[in-house]
Structures are given as structure tokens and as C-alpha cells.
Amino acid sequence: MNKPVKIVQQSDGSEDGYDRVVSFLREQLVTGQLKTGDRLLPERDLASALGVSRPVIREALRALATLGALEIKRGFGTVVREPNFTALSDYFGLVLAQQAGAVDDVMQARIAIERQAIRLACSRALTQDLDKLTQAVQAIKETIGDPVKGGAADFYFHTLIVDAAHSPALSSVYAAVAKLLQQSHTERRRVIASVPGVDAYLVDHHEAIMLAIRRKNASEADALLAEHFEIGANLRENAADMGTQRRSKPHATQRVP
């Protein structure tokens, strides 16, 4: 059992009680003075050390627990949790979904993350990573006609690229926006499903990217991935144009002047 972590108050008194507690604990977590598995002082002692009431301590701890940074164990105390980005993903999804153009902005972040990840993957990918990517390409082939299952298989392939980079920082940021990305990914698959040539794009391009990673050719893999995203954007534009043309055509029962 971990001993309670002793803390020293460091505040200039300019913040209110809640903000002071959250800022202090965040600083302790960021600097590593509080590590996974460490148990905080009891609420009473924290309140005394930070000069706030116990309800303020309780509110701050619950807020950090909601973010996944802490875990409040009844009868034991508050413990620092191993980083888990599920809660952060939910938070980003809720916040970004309310902002116009958020998905497009997140998509740009995704491109930046994946392009760096694929370069790292070319030098860091393990045998099991390569095997998973090969299996993911097969899954894309098998689900090519299903926007939902196919979208999930497609997104899983791209997630594996980030995993194969073996970069905790890239994986953490990617995981934080993954839920929003996956939802938009499926929608994009529905949009481009009827565009001519989409099947070849979905199968051939993913396979080419996988093979470039296997060859450990970072420049080739990055170029293919950049092209992959560009083609995807063009296909969505084509789908939008096709939809506009269909809506503008007169119905059979209409008289054409």
C-alpha cells in the first residue's frame, strides 16, 4: 500500500479556493511529484494544507476524477490513476461537436499526427504491428460494401499506424480525438460509397501504405498517406457534386421546358 503523499502549499493567494486546489494538484501531476498509484492526503489534511474547506477539496477531486486523473476509492482515499484518455475523448467530442467546422479542424490534426506516426512506424514497427496492419487491410477488403463496418475497419487501420509508431505522446493525442474522428469517418464512407473508383481507392491505397511501412520506407509511406488523404477529400467533393446534380435533375413527371 502506498503511503499518503505529503504536499506543500505553493500559492500566492490570488486564486479562489477551487482553482487553487485544482492548479496545485495539476502541477503535482504534471511535474511527476504525484505518480500513478500514489495516494493523496485525506480530505481533512488537504483542506488544512491548502487553506480551503473540505467541500472545496471534494469538488476539485471529483473534477479531476471525472477527467480520469484521479480515482476516489471509498474507505481508502484518492489515488492517482494511470492515464486513461477515454474521459478526455468524451470531453473533446462534446466540446468540439458544438463548434462549427470542428470536424474539419480535427481532421487536419489527424493528418498531422498520422503523417508523423507513419514515419516513426517505418523504423519502430514490430512484427506484431505489421501483422495487425496486414489483417486490417484484409478486413477493409471484406467490408468494402458496408459503410459502417467498412468505416470501422478503415479507421482501425489508421489507428494501427499510430500504434506502430510507439509514441505515447502521439497515441495520447490521437486517442483524445478518436471518438469524434471515428464518427466522422463512418459518415465520410457513406458519402463516398457511390463514387466511381472508390473501392480501388479504399483497398489499393491502404495496401500500398501497409507495404511501404513493411519496407521501412518512411518517405514513400508519408507520400502515400498524404496522397491518400488528398484523394479522400477529392472523392468527397465528387460525391457532393453528384448529389447536387441529382437534386437539380427534373423528375420524370415534370415537364422540361
PyMOL commands that set and color helices and strands:
alter all, ss='L'
color gray80, all
select helices_A, chain A and resi 17-30+43-50+54-66+86-97+102-124+127-142+147-164+168-192+198-214+218-248
alter helices_A, ss='H'
color red, helices_A
select strands_A, chain A and resi 70-73+77-80
alter strands_A, ss='S'
color yellow, strands_A
deselect
rebuild
show_as cartoon
